[in-house]
């Protein structure tokens, strides 16, 4: 018995096959076991439920596939990392008595201050150039980011 199913990922759809022992087989250069998949150097995990099952002739095969990966629909990276590059700001308003400013930029997931990272402070300038790559800890795909220049 063998059943095919399709999983959607951020980089496209993957077609996988499950054998009679309820093991995900190697497909198109992917190596997998019953709960994880290695794709593009990243370890992916099954979540939710399946989208489609190609072999609809056998209800038992479909039941085995659904049981196999906990009704997985999509693949999700076990670790999501978000990197943001903050280049510069132009024409900021003066913030101190000299008319200058010591600006920096704070980036975080909107409404979650525990996810913040910030650039270095640029002294006495209204046009700071940071060119800084920041990592946003705890970011989940689809969450809005908030940029604040201080």
N, C-alpha and C positions, 0 to 999 in steps of 0.2 A: 504494500500500500504506500502511496506517495501522494502528497497534496501540495499544491502551489498556492502561495499567497503573496500579496503586494503590500509593502510598507512605505509610507511617505516619510521623507526626511527633508531637511532644509536644502540638501543638494540634489533632490530628485527622488524618484521612486525606486525601490529595490524589490526585485522578485526573488523570493526564497522558496526552497522546497523542504518539506518535512518528510522523513522516511517512516517506515512502519514502526520503528523503535521510538518514535516521537523525538527525534533529534534533528535539529536544523542542519542540513547538509551544506557542503561548500558550493557556492554559487558565484559565478563570474569573478573569481579571485577573492571572494570573501571567505573568511573562516569563522565558524560560529559554533556555539553549543546551545543548550536548551534555553538559556536566559540572557546571554550576551552575544554581541556581534562585534567583530573588529573590522573597521571600515576607515580607510584613509589614515591609518595610524592612530585612530581614536577608538576607545572602547565605548560601544553604544549598548543601551539596555532596552528591553522590550517594556512597553507600558500600555495601559488601557485595553483596547480590543482590536481585533483584526478588521481591516476594511473589506477585503474580498477574499474569497476562497475559490480558486479556479476549478478544482475538482468537486463539482456539486453532485456527482453521481453517488457518492457514498456518504451517508449521514454520519457513519462511525468515524470516517477519516476527518470530517469537519469537526466533530466533537473532540477528537484527539488533538487536532491543531489548536482549537480554542482552549483546551485544557493545558496544552504544552507551555504556552507563554503567558498565561494569565490573561487571555483575551486581549492580546496586544494589537493596537492599531497603528501606532507610530513608533519610530525609534527616537530616542532622546539621548543626547550626550550625557554621560555620567557627570561630567564637569563642564560647565559653560563658563567661558572667560570672555569678558568684554573689555576691549581696549579702545580708548578714545584719544585722539591726538588733538591737543589744543594748540593752535598755531599762534594767533595774536589777537589783539583788540586795537581798535583805531578810534581816536577822538574821544577818549573818556573825559568826564568832567573832573575838575580839580576837587580834591577832598580835604586839603589842609590849608593853612594860612598862606603858604607860599604859592598856592594855586596849582601845585603839583599833586601827585598821587603816588601811592605805593601799592599798585594793584596786584591781585592774584585771582585766579579762577578756581571756583569750587564746582566739581561735577559729582552728582549723586543720582540715584534712582529717585524720582519724584515721590515725596512723602516718606522716604526712608533714609534718615540722616546717617544711619549706621553703615551705609554703602558709599560714603563720600571719599573722594581723593581730591587733591588740589595741586596746582602748579606752584612754583617758587614765587616769591615776591620780587617784583621788578621795582627798584627804587626810583623815585622822582621822574616818572614818565607818564605821559597821557596816551602813548602808543606802545604798550608793552609787547614784546615778542617772546613767547614762552617756548614754542616748538617742543612741547612736553607730551610724552605718551603716558597716559594714566590708565590704571587698571581699576575697574569698578567691582569691588568685592560683593559677592552675593547677588549679582545681576541674573535675572531670569529673562529668557528670550521674550521679546514683545513689551517689556516694561519701558515706560517713557523716562528719558534722562532729563535732568534739570541742570542748567549751566548758570552760575551766578558769578559775576565779576565783583569783587570786593575792593 
